[in-house]
Amino acid sequence: MLTLVVAPVLYAIRTNSTELKRLDILINKTREEMAKDYVSRDTFEYDMEKVMKVLEKLEQKLDRLFEENK
């Protein structure tokens, strides 16, 4: 009688454990794939700051050029 109660509980625990391992593997693969396709916020902000500095220099040069040609 005890086996009829314990066996299904053990089976459910084993099934849940297997599913948890599978989901953990899928989450890790997803993280790896995201790292390939996306940049971190810090990297993005650093790169955008560099681009903005270059654009500001270009704007200053254009302003000087237009002022000289007036």
N, CA, C and O atoms as CSV, one atom per row, in Angstrom:
chain,resi,resn,atom,element,x,y,z
A,1,MET,N,N,0.813,-1.195,0.000
A,1,MET,CA,C,0.000,0.000,0.000
A,1,MET,C,C,0.863,1.268,0.000
A,1,MET,O,O,0.552,2.250,-0.674
A,2,LEU,N,N,1.926,1.221,0.753
A,2,LEU,CA,C,2.834,2.363,0.817
A,2,LEU,C,C,3.469,2.620,-0.550
A,2,LEU,O,O,3.718,3.772,-0.907
A,3,THR,N,N,3.732,1.567,-1.313
A,3,THR,CA,C,4.333,1.697,-2.637
A,3,THR,C,C,3.422,2.468,-3.580
A,3,THR,O,O,3.904,3.223,-4.424
A,4,LEU,N,N,2.129,2.289,-3.450
A,4,LEU,CA,C,1.172,2.986,-4.321
A,4,LEU,C,C,1.189,4.490,-4.085
A,4,LEU,O,O,0.794,5.256,-4.965
A,5,VAL,N,N,1.630,4.916,-2.937
A,5,VAL,CA,C,1.694,6.338,-2.626
A,5,VAL,C,C,3.092,6.895,-2.955
A,5,VAL,O,O,3.211,7.973,-3.537
A,6,VAL,N,N,4.123,6.171,-2.586
A,6,VAL,CA,C,5.486,6.654,-2.732
A,6,VAL,C,C,5.943,6.644,-4.194
A,6,VAL,O,O,6.604,7.586,-4.630
A,7,ALA,N,N,5.610,5.617,-4.947
A,7,ALA,CA,C,6.067,5.494,-6.327
A,7,ALA,C,C,5.623,6.683,-7.196
A,7,ALA,O,O,6.462,7.251,-7.894
A,8,PRO,N,N,4.348,7.080,-7.183
A,8,PRO,CA,C,3.957,8.244,-8.000
A,8,PRO,C,C,4.645,9.541,-7.560
A,8,PRO,O,O,4.976,10.386,-8.393
A,9,VAL,N,N,4.854,9.692,-6.269
A,9,VAL,CA,C,5.540,10.893,-5.778
A,9,VAL,C,C,6.974,10.911,-6.279
A,9,VAL,O,O,7.443,11.946,-6.752
A,10,LEU,N,N,7.676,9.802,-6.188
A,10,LEU,CA,C,9.052,9.728,-6.680
A,10,LEU,C,C,9.110,9.952,-8.192
A,10,LEU,O,O,10.013,10.624,-8.691
A,11,TYR,N,N,8.151,9.389,-8.911
A,11,TYR,CA,C,8.105,9.586,-10.366
A,11,TYR,C,C,7.902,11.074,-10.701
A,11,TYR,O,O,8.550,11.595,-11.608
A,12,ALA,N,N,7.020,11.744,-9.984
A,12,ALA,CA,C,6.764,13.165,-10.226
A,12,ALA,C,C,8.011,13.998,-9.926
A,12,ALA,O,O,8.337,14.926,-10.666
A,13,ILE,N,N,8.697,13.663,-8.850
A,13,ILE,CA,C,9.922,14.388,-8.497
A,13,ILE,C,C,10.977,14.188,-9.585
A,13,ILE,O,O,11.638,15.142,-9.994
A,14,ARG,N,N,11.133,12.958,-10.048
A,14,ARG,CA,C,12.117,12.669,-11.097
A,14,ARG,C,C,11.768,13.406,-12.393
A,14,ARG,O,O,12.649,13.961,-13.049
A,15,THR,N,N,10.509,13.411,-12.753
A,15,THR,CA,C,10.073,14.099,-13.976
A,15,THR,C,C,10.318,15.595,-13.870
A,15,THR,O,O,10.805,16.212,-14.817
A,16,ASN,N,N,9.987,16.180,-12.734
A,16,ASN,CA,C,10.213,17.610,-12.533
A,16,ASN,C,C,11.702,17.944,-12.547
A,16,ASN,O,O,12.098,18.981,-13.080
A,17,SER,N,N,12.516,17.089,-11.977
A,17,SER,CA,C,13.953,17.316,-11.967
A,17,SER,C,C,14.510,17.277,-13.386
A,17,SER,O,O,15.337,18.113,-13.751
A,18,THR,N,N,14.070,16.324,-14.178
A,18,THR,CA,C,14.522,16.224,-15.574
A,18,THR,C,C,14.101,17.454,-16.361
A,18,THR,O,O,14.897,17.997,-17.128
A,19,GLU,N,N,12.886,17.895,-16.188
A,19,GLU,CA,C,12.386,19.069,-16.898
A,19,GLU,C,C,13.144,20.321,-16.466
A,19,GLU,O,O,13.440,21.182,-17.295
A,20,LEU,N,N,13.454,20.429,-15.202
A,20,LEU,CA,C,14.211,21.569,-14.698
A,20,LEU,C,C,15.607,21.622,-15.327
A,20,LEU,O,O,16.082,22.697,-15.692
A,21,LYS,N,N,16.253,20.482,-15.452
A,21,LYS,CA,C,17.569,20.432,-16.100
A,21,LYS,C,C,17.464,20.858,-17.564
A,21,LYS,O,O,18.315,21.595,-18.060
A,22,ARG,N,N,16.425,20.396,-18.253
A,22,ARG,CA,C,16.229,20.742,-19.659
A,22,ARG,C,C,16.028,22.241,-19.811
A,22,ARG,O,O,16.616,22.860,-20.698
A,23,LEU,N,N,15.207,22.827,-18.957
A,23,LEU,CA,C,14.957,24.262,-19.020
A,23,LEU,C,C,16.217,25.068,-18.699
A,23,LEU,O,O,16.453,26.119,-19.294
A,24,ASP,N,N,17.010,24.581,-17.774
A,24,ASP,CA,C,18.261,25.253,-17.433
A,24,ASP,C,C,19.207,25.280,-18.637
A,24,ASP,O,O,19.857,26.292,-18.899
A,25,ILE,N,N,19.279,24.173,-19.360
A,25,ILE,CA,C,20.115,24.110,-20.560
A,25,ILE,C,C,19.603,25.082,-21.608
A,25,ILE,O,O,20.399,25.776,-22.241
A,26,LEU,N,N,18.291,25.147,-21.806
A,26,LEU,CA,C,17.714,26.064,-22.795
A,26,LEU,C,C,17.974,27.522,-22.427
A,26,LEU,O,O,18.268,28.342,-23.297
A,27,ILE,N,N,17.868,27.840,-21.155
A,27,ILE,CA,C,18.131,29.217,-20.713
A,27,ILE,C,C,19.594,29.582,-20.965
A,27,ILE,O,O,19.889,30.686,-21.422
A,28,ASN,N,N,20.492,28.673,-20.675
A,28,ASN,CA,C,21.915,28.941,-20.912
A,28,ASN,C,C,22.201,29.139,-22.392
A,28,ASN,O,O,22.980,30.020,-22.757
A,29,LYS,N,N,21.585,28.334,-23.248
A,29,LYS,CA,C,21.771,28.500,-24.696
A,29,LYS,C,C,21.224,29.844,-25.161
A,29,LYS,O,O,21.822,30.504,-26.011
A,30,THR,N,N,20.086,30.247,-24.603
A,30,THR,CA,C,19.494,31.534,-24.967
A,30,THR,C,C,20.423,32.672,-24.571
A,30,THR,O,O,20.608,33.615,-25.341
A,31,ARG,N,N,21.000,32.598,-23.402
A,31,ARG,CA,C,21.943,33.628,-22.953
A,31,ARG,C,C,23.145,33.708,-23.880
A,31,ARG,O,O,23.606,34.800,-24.214
A,32,GLU,N,N,23.650,32.558,-24.293
A,32,GLU,CA,C,24.795,32.535,-25.203
A,32,GLU,C,C,24.431,33.165,-26.543
A,32,GLU,O,O,25.220,33.925,-27.106
A,33,GLU,N,N,23.245,32.857,-27.057
A,33,GLU,CA,C,22.817,33.405,-28.337
A,33,GLU,C,C,22.616,34.920,-28.240
A,33,GLU,O,O,22.968,35.650,-29.166
A,34,MET,N,N,22.067,35.384,-27.153
A,34,MET,CA,C,21.857,36.825,-26.988
A,34,MET,C,C,23.196,37.557,-26.943
A,34,MET,O,O,23.316,38.663,-27.470
A,35,ALA,N,N,24.188,36.955,-26.325
A,35,ALA,CA,C,25.497,37.597,-26.232
A,35,ALA,C,C,26.126,37.752,-27.616
A,35,ALA,O,O,26.911,38.675,-27.834
A,36,LYS,N,N,25.795,36.869,-28.547
A,36,LYS,CA,C,26.321,36.965,-29.902
A,36,LYS,C,C,25.671,38.108,-30.672
A,36,LYS,O,O,26.339,38.784,-31.455
A,37,ASP,N,N,24.392,38.328,-30.462
A,37,ASP,CA,C,23.616,39.250,-31.289
A,37,ASP,C,C,23.475,40.649,-30.713
A,37,ASP,O,O,23.235,41.595,-31.464
A,38,TYR,N,N,23.613,40.807,-29.431
A,38,TYR,CA,C,23.340,42.087,-28.792
A,38,TYR,C,C,24.562,42.593,-28.027
A,38,TYR,O,O,25.389,41.807,-27.564
A,39,VAL,N,N,24.662,43.909,-27.903
A,39,VAL,CA,C,25.741,44.491,-27.105
A,39,VAL,C,C,25.197,44.880,-25.735
A,39,VAL,O,O,23.993,45.065,-25.556
A,40,SER,N,N,26.083,44.995,-24.800
A,40,SER,CA,C,25.649,45.405,-23.464
A,40,SER,C,C,25.334,46.894,-23.471
A,40,SER,O,O,25.779,47.624,-24.356
A,41,ARG,N,N,24.587,47.330,-22.509
A,41,ARG,CA,C,24.211,48.742,-22.399
A,41,ARG,C,C,25.457,49.617,-22.232
A,41,ARG,O,O,25.553,50.692,-22.825
A,42,ASP,N,N,26.402,49.153,-21.426
A,42,ASP,CA,C,27.626,49.935,-21.203
A,42,ASP,C,C,28.414,50.110,-22.501
A,42,ASP,O,O,28.896,51.203,-22.800
A,43,THR,N,N,28.540,49.035,-23.261
A,43,THR,CA,C,29.259,49.119,-24.529
A,43,THR,C,C,28.549,50.056,-25.488
A,43,THR,O,O,29.183,50.869,-26.161
A,44,PHE,N,N,27.235,49.939,-25.547
A,44,PHE,CA,C,26.453,50.799,-26.433
A,44,PHE,C,C,26.620,52.262,-26.054
A,44,PHE,O,O,26.849,53.104,-26.923
A,45,GLU,N,N,26.507,52.573,-24.773
A,45,GLU,CA,C,26.638,53.959,-24.326
A,45,GLU,C,C,28.043,54.499,-24.599
A,45,GLU,O,O,28.196,55.657,-24.990
A,46,TYR,N,N,29.049,53.683,-24.400
A,46,TYR,CA,C,30.429,54.111,-24.663
A,46,TYR,C,C,30.617,54.412,-26.156
A,46,TYR,O,O,31.179,55.443,-26.524
A,47,ASP,N,N,30.145,53.511,-26.993
A,47,ASP,CA,C,30.276,53.708,-28.439
A,47,ASP,C,C,29.476,54.914,-28.915
A,47,ASP,O,O,29.949,55.669,-29.765
A,48,MET,N,N,28.286,55.105,-28.388
A,48,MET,CA,C,27.472,56.262,-28.788
A,48,MET,C,C,28.131,57.566,-28.349
A,48,MET,O,O,28.050,58.572,-29.054
A,49,GLU,N,N,28.773,57.550,-27.205
A,49,GLU,CA,C,29.480,58.746,-26.730
A,49,GLU,C,C,30.614,59.104,-27.683
A,49,GLU,O,O,30.828,60.276,-27.993
A,50,LYS,N,N,31.344,58.081,-28.150
A,50,LYS,CA,C,32.415,58.329,-29.114
A,50,LYS,C,C,31.851,58.892,-30.421
A,50,LYS,O,O,32.423,59.823,-30.988
A,51,VAL,N,N,30.758,58.347,-30.893
A,51,VAL,CA,C,30.148,58.828,-32.133
A,51,VAL,C,C,29.691,60.273,-31.970
A,51,VAL,O,O,29.880,61.092,-32.869
A,52,MET,N,N,29.096,60.583,-30.838
A,52,MET,CA,C,28.618,61.951,-30.609
A,52,MET,C,C,29.784,62.943,-30.558
A,52,MET,O,O,29.656,64.063,-31.052
A,53,LYS,N,N,30.906,62.554,-29.974
A,53,LYS,CA,C,32.075,63.440,-29.939
A,53,LYS,C,C,32.584,63.724,-31.343
A,53,LYS,O,O,32.935,64.860,-31.662
A,54,VAL,N,N,32.625,62.702,-32.178
A,54,VAL,CA,C,33.078,62.881,-33.554
A,54,VAL,C,C,32.106,63.785,-34.309
A,54,VAL,O,O,32.531,64.651,-35.074
A,55,LEU,N,N,30.811,63.589,-34.099
A,55,LEU,CA,C,29.823,64.435,-34.769
A,55,LEU,C,C,29.920,65.890,-34.306
A,55,LEU,O,O,29.746,66.810,-35.105
A,56,GLU,N,N,30.193,66.094,-33.034
A,56,GLU,CA,C,30.350,67.460,-32.532
A,56,GLU,C,C,31.567,68.135,-33.166
A,56,GLU,O,O,31.507,69.312,-33.522
A,57,LYS,N,N,32.672,67.395,-33.307
A,57,LYS,CA,C,33.857,67.950,-33.965
A,57,LYS,C,C,33.555,68.299,-35.415
A,57,LYS,O,O,33.966,69.346,-35.913
A,58,LEU,N,N,32.842,67.422,-36.074
A,58,LEU,CA,C,32.471,67.668,-37.466
A,58,LEU,C,C,31.572,68.894,-37.580
A,58,LEU,O,O,31.720,69.696,-38.502
A,59,GLU,N,N,30.658,69.034,-36.658
A,59,GLU,CA,C,29.773,70.198,-36.652
A,59,GLU,C,C,30.581,71.492,-36.464
A,59,GLU,O,O,30.330,72.493,-37.135
A,60,GLN,N,N,31.534,71.456,-35.560
A,60,GLN,CA,C,32.377,72.636,-35.333
A,60,GLN,C,C,33.181,72.988,-36.581
A,60,GLN,O,O,33.311,74.162,-36.926
A,61,LYS,N,N,33.710,71.995,-37.245
A,61,LYS,CA,C,34.475,72.242,-38.463
A,61,LYS,C,C,33.584,72.824,-39.557
A,61,LYS,O,O,33.988,73.741,-40.272
A,62,LEU,N,N,32.378,72.290,-39.684
A,62,LEU,CA,C,31.450,72.818,-40.680
A,62,LEU,C,C,31.060,74.259,-40.361
A,62,LEU,O,O,30.960,75.095,-41.259
A,63,ASP,N,N,30.842,74.540,-39.094
A,63,ASP,CA,C,30.511,75.913,-38.692
A,63,ASP,C,C,31.635,76.865,-39.052
A,63,ASP,O,O,31.386,77.952,-39.574
A,64,ARG,N,N,32.879,76.464,-38.776
A,64,ARG,CA,C,34.022,77.306,-39.121
A,64,ARG,C,C,34.130,77.499,-40.632
A,64,ARG,O,O,34.432,78.597,-41.101
A,65,LEU,N,N,33.888,76.457,-41.376
A,65,LEU,CA,C,33.958,76.530,-42.823
A,65,LEU,C,C,32.913,77.515,-43.380
A,65,LEU,O,O,33.209,78.334,-44.250
A,66,PHE,N,N,31.702,77.411,-42.859
A,66,PHE,CA,C,30.640,78.308,-43.325
A,66,PHE,C,C,30.911,79.758,-42.898
A,66,PHE,O,O,30.596,80.697,-43.629
A,67,GLU,N,N,31.489,79.922,-41.726
A,67,GLU,CA,C,31.807,81.279,-41.258
A,67,GLU,C,C,32.897,81.905,-42.131
A,67,GLU,O,O,32.857,83.101,-42.419
A,68,GLU,N,N,33.852,81.108,-42.543
A,68,GLU,CA,C,34.931,81.605,-43.397
A,68,GLU,C,C,34.427,81.997,-44.787
A,68,GLU,O,O,34.962,82.918,-45.404
A,69,ASN,N,N,33.422,81.315,-45.268
A,69,ASN,CA,C,32.913,81.535,-46.628
A,69,ASN,C,C,31.865,82.641,-46.698
A,69,ASN,O,O,31.376,82.949,-47.785
A,70,LYS,N,N,31.519,83.228,-45.599
A,70,LYS,CA,C,30.506,84.294,-45.630
A,70,LYS,C,C,31.051,85.574,-46.178
A,70,LYS,O,O,30.325,86.564,-46.269
